[in-house]
Amino acid sequence: MSALTRQLSGAHESVRTYGRRVEIPMLGEVAVPPPDKLAYYTGLGVLAALQVIEWPIALVITTGHVLADQHMSGLVKGLGEALESA
């Protein structure tokens, strides 16, 4: 599987994962993550708001989590396709 195909499958998986959308007046249509991920992000936001962790650290953790999730969804999809073709 080429790198481009893997990236496109990961993007397609992200679209399915974040399929629910909410209309916000000044921002427009925004994708809503699944409930478990929403709770995780909310928890990080609460910890940052209460100054248990600094906001840049919460931002780095959230960014890393989102990137790892996108990477893993592409890997799992590629593995599933490889097993199907075997």
N, C-alpha and C positions, 0 to 999 in steps of 0.2 A: 504494500500500500504506500503510495507516495505521500510526501509531507503535506502537500496541498490537500489531498483527499482526507488525511487525518484531521487537518485543521477545519475543513468544511464539515466533517462529521461531528467534531466537537462543538462547532458553532450551531449546527442543527440540533444537537442534544440540548444545548443551553436554551435555545428557543423553545423546545418542548418543555424543559424544566421550568422556565420562567414564562409559561404560556398565559397566565392570568395577568390581566392589565387593568389599571385603575386610572380614571380620568382625574387629573389634578388641575384646578382652574388656571394657574399661571404657568405650570410646567407642561401641560398637555397629558398625553397618555404615557404611563409609567408601568414597567413590568414589576410584578410583585413576586418575590421569591416564595418557595414553599414554606409552610408554617414552621418547620424545624429550623430552617436557615434564618427565617425572620426572627425567631426567638433568640438565636445565637447573636445576630447583629444587634438586636435590642439590648441584650445583656451586656455586650461590649459598650454600647452607647450609655447605658446606665452606669457602668463602672467608670467610664470617662467623665460623665456628668458629676458623679460623686467624688471625683478626683482620686479614686482608688488606683487607677492607671492614668497616665498622661494621654491626651487626645492623639498626639502623633503615633504613640505605640498602638492605640486602638485602631487607628487608620492603617498602619502597617499590617497588623494582625488580620484585619478585615480584607485588605487587598490580597494578602497571601492566601487566605482561605478561598477567596473567589477564584484566584488563578489556579490553585491546586484543584479545586472542584472542576473547573473547565478542562484542565489537563487530564484528570482521572476519568472524566466522562468520555473523552476521546479515546483513551487507552482501553477502557472497558468495551466500548463500541467496536474498536478495531479487533480486540480479542474475540469478541462474539462473532464477527464476520469471518475471522480466520477459522474458528471452530466450525462454522456453518459450511464453509467451502471444503473442509477436510473430510 
